[in-house]
Amino acid sequence: MSNSAVMTPPPEWDDDERMNVMFSDFKENRDVNTTDWDSKMDFWTALVISSCRDRGAVCVSVQELNQTFRRKEKSPLGLATVIQSMARCGKIQRESEFAANVDCGWLSWGVGLLLVKPLKWTFSTLLGSSQVSLQEPFVVIELVKEKAAQLLGVYRGSEFASRPILSFQELCALSSDVCADESTLCMALLQLQRDKQVMVALHEGEKIVKFCQAGQDRVSPVSDVDIGIYHLQRSEKLLGERVEKLGLEADKCTEEVRMLLRDGKKPQALRCLRGRKRLEKRADNLFGQLESIRGILDRVAQAHTDKMVIQSYQAGVAALRLSLKDVTVERAENLVDQIQELCDTQDEVNQTISSVGGADEDMDELEEELRSLLDESKLDSITTFPDVPTSGLRPSGEPSLPGSDLLSSLPAVPFSHVDISTEELEEELNQLTLTDSGIQQVKIASPGRRLEPAQ
């Protein structure tokens, strides 16, 4: 492989058996073995694109591919078929066809760009010729789009980004790291012009390139204003270079004056000093002109900014006029009155609803307070029984019953409060009587019942 330095070989490149199959020619009929035919085509298609990317090229010919893919003194036999298949799929395009599809005077500024005469391409297309010439260049569409994007990025990231128009020579110097040669640059410019990002024109025999500025969707045609700005920028550049050159010559004269003074050659030093004064005066004049041109460029930039602001104002006024087309002061006042009336009505409705809800809440609070008062009155009416005597009780003059305990014969004293009034308790106590055998046992009824003597 002779050009291994400019192409990264695939992993199977050292496999002789595999490469023998790949270097063989394609079958005339793809239907004989569709899988092998497609696999072989995919291999060479990917390798053609990757090799061009490694070389930084966007155009390729069969002759170049034969040299690039040469292995063990052999070249692939089916590269012409690969090129034809890639052209049918739209992955590559003839250089002449690619340039002719762009709406520009490519013949006027693309001198030396095309290797194939347009007339030859026209006749071959009309006659339906499918043969591929070894020297005919083809443009790899994927790669030329990549180069176009890189070129646009380099321009917008450079010091020339504020200048819409550049000369072709300035652009060549600017894109030297992106485009390997002038042909690659021209292809990238054609792609940018197809994308409406660049306009290429000729002015006084010089090729100039106008780029789309930031914030614009597409580039505008080159106008007289653009040409005037371009001339001012060129004059600024030339005057700046001359001022710098005169400054260097004046510095040399100063060094020469010092050398002559050291050598004791005073007359020669005076003449050299006069020459330095003339150079400085000329540089001052040129610098004044340079400042005038810079002032004009600043005013042009300011005028451009003012124009954009005015256009923005006009667009805003038009939008505002459309927005207020059916709006008047009377209608606005009427709407405000209607809104106020509706708000007042809503407030009244809210007050009415809240008053109804408040009455319910008041009734609930009153009922709750009434229940609490009833509970307190019941607690106040509850009393406890008197203490039960612990000693035996008997009528006077009667001995106590042996073996009987009055306390054990009485029922258990309740520990809970009995819900009974004091009057009822006194009435029940008056009914209690003592017998000869002791105090009759009584039953304590449940709350609300009278106490009855035990039988």
Number of C-alpha atoms within 10 A of each C-alpha: 16 13 14 13 11 14 19 14 16 11 7 10 14 11 9 10 10 11 14 11 13 20 19 14 14 19 14 8 9 12 9 10 10 12 11 15 15 11 12 19 21 14 13 19 17 11 18 21 20 17 21 19 19 12 13 17 21 27 23 22 19 21 15 14 19 18 16 20 24 17 18 8 9 13 17 20 14 19 26 21 18 20 23 16 15 18 16 11 10 12 17 25 21 20 22 23 15 17 24 15 11 15 10 16 13 19 13 11 18 16 8 9 18 17 11 15 9 16 10 10 17 13 11 13 12 8 9 9 10 9 10 15 12 14 13 18 23 21 24 24 18 14 21 24 19 14 24 25 14 15 23 19 12 17 19 16 10 10 10 15 18 12 16 18 24 21 18 20 12 12 17 18 10 17 19 13 11 16 23 15 14 16 17 21 25 20 25 24 23 28 23 24 23 17 15 15 21 24 22 24 20 15 10 6 9 12 16 22 20 22 24 21 17 11 6 9 11 16 18 15 12 18 8 9 10 15 14 11 18 19 13 17 18 14 16 20 13 13 20 18 12 16 21 14 14 21 18 13 16 21 15 14 21 18 13 17 21 17 13 17 15 11 10 11 13 14 11 14 21 14 13 21 18 13 16 22 15 14 21 18 13 16 21 15 13 17 18 13 16 20 15 13 17 16 12 14 16 12 12 14 14 12 12 12 12 12 12 12 12 12 12 12 12 12 12 12 12 12 12 11 12 11 10 10 9 8 11 10 8 9 11 11 11 12 12 12 12 12 12 12 12 12 12 12 12 12 12 12 12 11 12 12 11 11 12 10 11 12 11 11 11 11 11 12 11 12 11 11 11 12 10 11 12 10 10 11 10 12 12 9 12 13 14 13 11 6 7 9 9 9 9 12 14 17 13 6 6 10 8 15 12 6 6 10 14 18 14 8 11 14 11 9 10 10 8 7 12 17 14 18 15 11 9 13 14 10 12 13 11 8 10 14 11 12 9 9 11 16 16 16 17 14 14 17 11 11 12 11 10 15 19 14 14 9 7
